[in-house]
Amino acid sequence: MSAQEPDRQMRRSTLLKHTGKPSSPGAKPVNPPLVRASTVLFDSLQELHEASARPFQGLYYGRFGTPTHEALAHALNALSGAAGSVFYPSGLAAIAGTLLSLVEAGDEILVADCVYGPTRNFCTQDLARLGVRTRFFSATEGGQIAAQFSADTRLVFCESPGSLTMELQDLPAICAAANARDIPVLVDNTWATPLHAPVLAMGAAVDIQAGTKYLTGHADVMLGAALCRDDVLERVRRRSQSLGYCVSADDAYLALRGLRTLDVRLRTHAHNARVLKDWLRDQPEVRRILDPADPAHPQHALWQRDFSGANGLFSVEFEPLSPARLAAFADSLSLFGLGYSWGGYESLCLPFDVRGQREGTDWSDCGTCVRFHAGLEDPEDLLADLAHALAALRAV
Ligand SMILES: Cc1ncc(COP(=O)(O)O)c(C=O)c1O
């Protein structure tokens, strides 16, 4: 396996193009090779024993990764400042696997009220079954979280912004309070990616990425990653191995390829989203836009302080729409697909309802909520699609 050069100081757009490449001398392709493996062969018994003694360094067995995974890890570590990256077969597996690494029966964890639904379910159902209690804290929490720590609090889990309702937590303040008590903070940072929110530098212990979204960017890869600070890395790595998590070399390769254009894609997603939001805001059926990158968002100043860029994902609260009007709108879209997930090159629309899924905020009198993902199409075409769908809604 070829050694990777440490990355020199460079701007992050440049880093994304040059990190995670083999530095071996001589003619070579631009991209590192795709290395698929289950069994790895050794030249001698001694070599096999040596590899067994340090399975996370170099080639050992396919589940521990190949040079393709190593190249992706190298790039993500360089981008995020992580000591190491652990890969999982999905974003949810990265969340579940990281949580399982850091808790034991009798522990309590504090979780932001706005987390992704399956994260919430994993905590309240699966962790509860193992004797781990979950308490939810406000989706807009800050340093006051210290008042909620108990002797049993083992970790804090944030998702900022919450990927449906788009509230921000004050991550530096939460991390400062938690780190003062040696409580690791995990952040589902899928929305911003380490490119736009360096959560490890803010004090988090793990930056969790659903690589299904912007990292890979083409809606064709299942992958998750835990980008870890050094004090939690070994625990996360070993638990991931004991649970048998791994990722195909093909998907790791596609993730590294996706990373090369992350900055360019995010810029265009953000531009297209801005065009759509500016138009939607003026439509009589729209009550408000939910997006911290939007100047009208109540936490926009916090977003400006902690994030260096936006993207294509935002939500809209419409006036309450009858099921027939909502269906007329959704079914009349042709460029916006109806479907779960986000972060690919394509535009998406997903009606959602968080009533009954929040403890700290009252959504009982909210209107009809729809999450949009502005893809990389021409924004004028996307606007025309939305206008056509709104006309269909008005005709009902
Ligand atoms: C914020 C967030 N985190 C995690 C996930 C889970 O990712 P995956 O679908 O790869 O399991 C999602 C998926 O939509 C998400 O939106």
The ligand as an SDF file (V2000), in Angstrom:
LIG
                    3D

 16 16  0  0  0  0  0  0  0  0999 V2000
  -29.6260   14.1670    8.7120 C   0  0  0  0  0  0  0  0  0  0  0  0
  -29.5920   12.7380    8.3200 C   0  0  0  0  0  0  0  0  0  0  0  0
  -28.7960   11.9150    8.9980 N   0  0  0  0  0  0  0  0  0  0  0  0
  -28.7170   10.5980    8.7040 C   0  0  0  0  0  0  0  0  0  0  0  0
  -29.4600   10.0710    7.6790 C   0  0  0  0  0  0  0  0  0  0  0  0
  -29.3760    8.6020    7.3990 C   0  0  0  0  0  0  0  0  0  0  0  0
  -28.6190    8.3430    6.2720 O   0  0  0  0  0  0  0  0  0  0  0  0
  -28.7930    6.9700    5.4630 P   0  0  0  0  0  0  0  0  0  0  0  0
  -30.0370    7.1090    4.6640 O   0  0  0  0  0  0  0  0  0  0  0  0
  -27.5540    6.9000    4.6510 O   0  0  0  0  0  0  0  0  0  0  0  0
  -28.8880    5.8660    6.4610 O   0  0  0  0  0  0  0  0  0  0  0  0
  -30.2970   10.8980    6.9340 C   0  0  0  0  0  0  0  0  0  0  0  0
  -31.0820   10.3370    5.8160 C   0  0  0  0  0  0  0  0  0  0  0  0
  -31.9520   10.9390    5.2400 O   0  0  0  0  0  0  0  0  0  0  0  0
  -30.3700   12.2660    7.2680 C   0  0  0  0  0  0  0  0  0  0  0  0
  -31.1790   13.1140    6.5980 O   0  0  0  0  0  0  0  0  0  0  0  0
  1  2  1  0
  2  3  1  0
  2 15  2  0
  3  4  2  0
  4  5  1  0
  5  6  1  0
  5 12  2  0
  6  7  1  0
  7  8  1  0
  8  9  2  0
  8 10  1  0
  8 11  1  0
 12 13  1  0
 12 15  1  0
 13 14  2  0
 15 16  1  0
M  END
$$$$
